[in-house]
Amino acid sequence: MPRHVPLYADDFTFTSPQDDQFDKAAFFDRCFPTADRMTEQRLLPVVPADDELVFVHYEYRLTTGARHHNVEAITVRDGLIREVQVLFGGRV
């Protein structure tokens, strides 16, 4: 039987231009129900900033056909995602 390995820290926070420091429960409750609107997502540059921070640029396509891109600053510590800060990029 596969062992469950956590990806997000218990003290995880999520921030975006529309949201200010959601906790882990609110992140999964608010962000993941909309995932079915995406038909494709691909990583563009992923750039480490230091030992804990990485910048991720990605592009995604919605079911409407519209393409968008975002940049996220992701903090990883002790092998767990501690914080995600989203900087919206807009339409492509």
Residue pairs with C-beta under 8 A, 6 or more apart in sequence:
6 80
7 80
7 81
8 24
8 27
8 80
8 81
9 24
9 77
9 78
9 80
9 81
9 82
10 24
11 24
11 82
12 23
12 24
12 27
12 80
12 81
12 82
12 83
12 84
13 21
13 22
13 23
13 24
13 82
13 83
13 84
14 21
14 22
14 26
14 27
14 31
14 83
14 84
14 85
14 86
15 21
15 22
15 83
15 84
15 85
15 86
16 85
16 86
16 87
16 88
17 86
17 87
17 88
19 30
22 30
22 31
27 84
36 63
37 62
37 63
38 60
38 61
38 62
38 63
39 61
39 62
39 63
40 60
40 61
41 58
41 59
41 60
41 61
42 58
42 59
42 60
43 56
43 57
43 58
44 57
44 58
44 59
44 69
45 55
45 57
46 54
46 55
46 56
46 57
47 54
47 55
47 57
48 54
49 55
49 73
52 75
52 76
52 77
52 82
53 73
53 74
53 75
53 76
54 73
54 74
54 76
55 71
55 72
55 73
55 74
56 71
56 72
56 74
57 69
57 70
57 71
57 89
58 69
58 70
58 72
59 67
59 68
59 69
59 92
60 67
60 68
60 69
60 70
61 67
62 68
66 91
67 91
67 92
68 89
68 90
68 91
68 92
69 89
69 90
69 92
70 86
70 87
70 88
70 89
71 86
71 87
71 89
72 84
72 85
72 86
72 87
73 83
73 84
73 85
73 87
74 81
74 83
74 84
74 85
75 81
75 82
75 83
75 84
76 82
